[in-house]
Amino acid sequence: MPRDAGLCQFIVADDQPLVVTDPLGDARMRDNPLVTDKPFLRFYAGVPLRAYNGAVLGTLCIIDPRTRDTPSAREIERLEDFAAIIMAEADLRRAAADRDDARRTLERALDFSGIATWQYDAHTDRLTTQGAGAELWGSNYHMILQTGESFFDLVHPDDRAALRATLEEAVANRTPYAAEYRVLNPERGVRWNAVRGDWDVRSSGALLTGVSIDITEQKSRQENTNLLMRELHHRMRNLFATVSAIISLTRHAAHDVDDYVERISSRLDALNRAQNVLLGANFMTGSMHALMREVEASFPRIRWSGPDLLLPENALVAMALLFNELATNAAKHGALTGANGQVEVSWTQEGEDVEGRMFRLTWSESGGDRPVIPPDRTSFGTLLMERSVKNNLGGTIERHWNPGGLIVEIALPARWRDA
C-alpha cells in the first residue's frame, strides 16, 4: 500500500513504539482507509525495525479488527525483541550478500592480475585452487590440479626434483614455502611461476595456503637485462682495449706533447661519436646515417649520401675512426684547408640477390687551396685506417692523390642490413 495510507508512517517518523487501542478516537487515524474500510482496524501496536546503521526501515506491528487492551511494557518489549531478531536476520543476509560480492570481486581481481590462490592439505594430498588458474597452468587445470602429486605433472621436468624437495622440506618443518619454477602450460607454452605459501593452522590439521603468480615477463626482462649487462661489459672491454691501443700508438707518432694531446683528443672524439650512435639505438647496432650526422656536426663541409644501414658495434667503431682520420687529414692537409674546399662521401650496397655482393664507399675531396701530394711516410693515421678497413671490416682501401683532391675508395663484403 502507499506509505501515507498505512499507520507505520508515524513510527518511522518518531522512531519509537506506537500503540493505539481506539483508532476512531485518534485524530491521526480516524479517517485512515484501514480504519474506515477493510480490515476496519480497531487495534494497532507497532515497533521500529532499525537497520545496522540506526536508520528506521519499517515496523513490526500487530493489527486487529477487534478492540484490545493496552499491551503491557513486557509485551511491547517482547515485540521489540522480535523486531531485533528480524533485523538480525536481515543483517546476516546482507552480510552474506556482501561476502559473496567481495568473493566474486576478489576472484575477478585474481583473474585479471594473473594470480591464483591455493590450499594444500599435506595429510590428504588434496589441492584446491582459485583465481587465474587457466592463465598459470592451462584451461584444464581443474581436471589436473586435484592433488599435490598431480600438480607436478605440470611442472617442467628440469624443475620437478628441486621443487618437490622444497615442498617436502616445508611440509616436514612447517616452514614457509617459496620457489620459482617453470610450468608446461598447454596453451601458452613454458611459463615461469613464483609460489609463496605459509601454514594456516586449524582444528582439523594444518593447511599450506598461498599464491602463485606468473612471472614470465619479469624473468624475460631479467634475462634481457643480464644479457645487456654482459654485452655492455664486453663492449666496454673492447672500448678500453681500443682506447689503450690508440694511446700507445699515438704516443709513438706524435711530434710533441701538444701534438699528442690533439691527436688523442681527435681519436677519442671519434670513439665518442660511435658510442653516441650506439646509445641512441640498442647498444648492439648503429645507423650509418646517424654516424654521418655526427661526423657532419664536427666537420660541417662534409656532404654524404647513401642508403641507411645497420652497422654492428665493431663495424661502427671502425667506420667512425676511419672517417675521423680522413676528415682530420682533410682539415690539416687536404680540401678542408681552403675556404671553398669540400668533401663528398657516397656509398652503395649491392642487393641480397647478388652473389658475393659488396659495399662500396667513395671519399672525394675537392676545392682545396694546397697541392695534393702523397705523404712521404706512412703515419699512424694511415695504419689506423688500413687496420680499420682490412682487419676489422675485411675489406680493401685505395687512395688516389689526384690534382683536384684526394679520392679514397673502400670495398667491403656487404653484410649489413638496411636500417
Secondary structure, DSSP 4 states (H G I P E B T S, - for coil): --GGGSSHHHHHHHTS-EEES-GGG-TTTTT-HHHHSTT---EEEEEEEE-TTS-EEEEEEEEESS--PPPPHHHHHHHHHHHHHHHHHHHHHHHHHHHHHHHHHHHHHHHHHTEEEEEEETTTTEEEEEESHHHHH-TTHHHHTTBHHHHGGGB-HHHHHHHHHHHHHHHHHT--EEEEEEEEETTTEEEEEEEEEEEEEETTEEEEEEEEEE-HHHHHHHHHHHHHHHHHHHHHHHHHHHHHHHHHHHHHH-SSHHHHHHHHHHHHHHHHHHHHHHHTTTSSEEEHHHHHHHHHHHSTTEEEE---EEEEHHHHHHHHHHHHHHHHHHHHTSGGGSTT-EEEEEEEE--TTSTT-EEEEEEEEE--SS-----SS--HHHHHHHIIIIIIT--EEEEEEETTEEEEEEEEE--PEE-
